[in-house]
Amino acid sequence: MSNRRTFIQKAFGLGAGLFATPQLFADSHDRHSSRGRPASSGPAFNMPVVTTDIGDMPYTMDGDTKVFHLVAEVVKQKISPLKTIDAWGFNGSAPGPTIQVNQGDSVRVIFDNHLPEPTSMHWHGFEDTIQNDGMPGISQDAVKPGGRFIYEFNIHQAGTYFYHSHMAMQEMAGMLGAFIMHPKTPYQPHCDKDFLIHLQEYAVLPNNTVPNTMNMEFNWLVLNGKAGPATTPLIVRLGDRVRIRFVNLGMDHHPMHLHGHTFYTTGTEGGRIPEAGWWPGNTVLVGVAQARDVEFVANNPGDWMIHCHLPHHMMNQMSSNAGKMTRSAGLPAGGDMNTGMGMLQGTPGVPLGEDYGPALGRGLGGVGNASDTPSTNGPLSQKKAMDAMPGMQHDMGNMQMGKMGQDDIAKNANDVPNFPQDAYMEGPMMTMDEAVERPENYGLRAGWSGFMQGMMTFVRILPPEKYDEVIMRMKQAKRPGDPYSAILERA
Ligand SMILES: [Cu+2]
């Protein structure tokens, strides 16, 4: 038995027998073969929660107390292959790693502040003492740079809870994380997979790395700190019962939508909803400061999208006052210091050269005067676009759609009101399958990444053979601190 397995058993109070019972999974398939609620309940245990792209926070034992060491610090967060931002997070990531404990545990969190300003930790939803509430200046002194504060909890609740800085702009810089309290009596019916997805938004200007935490115009929308297509899919075996816990500590509410299935909302930031109160849907609105746990039976094979349904949250780098430009004459924007802010690089080398266009707002189409067509966030020319996006594949070879710029765009496109909308924002030109390659993406349709941006990822519901193949590749990757380790050890 591996150390990790022993660790998980200790952590979640599981008996060895549960791991040695392969029919546990088979059994759950039979019980939940139909859409909706299962007819009967069966053996259940607390499956560790998988926070893709983030992972868990380790702990040590001091007697009967679980001790976590939480460090607030500046982190480089790669939110997309072409974009790394300077965020504030915990233990190397933003959001910080997920803390998982059991109902009944005694827990100590040693909190160190490695930031250049005071902070403190709030424990969102905890029914605990005021001394542990983490309100700077109210329930405790703020923790100064280099300082430490120790929080102690006796966990009597169960559900999806959070930790975050209670200094609002720090929260928007990435200072949040999840705190899972597993129930003493496991939830029925048993879920074979249990995932957590943080919903966040950042406003980062092109050629900049620092989120503007005051800006309401968010252009990077991320799930677990990654923007599509850099998000890691949720890997599920056909027939699994799946729980997804959405957590929203941001500025906007997010309607999270799952394709191909009906789920039930079974929990909130206040814990488990009694079964009689579950409600069905395929979209759940996750409001600010809320958690929504949803459960469904993955009985429909396919690579199903799960995404925020706000159109502006299904894009990357969207910005109405700066960005790449498309086709027509005018002033440039979006250049960086190294290229003279883009002012003199065109042909001819003047600001009004024909390679430049205005970048204020989206285009209105060519109504009226075709030579005065306002332009948008699209590229100036195919070559300029490609030069500006190293890592993009651009040429999709035999792909059905072919290259952008040929028969993808109608000859009279410039004269059509509202053009372009998605022509330069989605499609083969935006493809980066290779740049985001990982085992979880194995077998996806070629070119998929050109159509996935912002708060988007997949629930990949794989028939047994394909599931085993993907799991084998994930195991072979031997990634240190793999967020998927709890699943890989059971597969
Ligand atoms: Cu959204």
Residues whose N, C-alpha, C, O or C-beta is under 5 A from the ligand:
A	BS01	CU	H253 H254 P255 C308 L310 H313
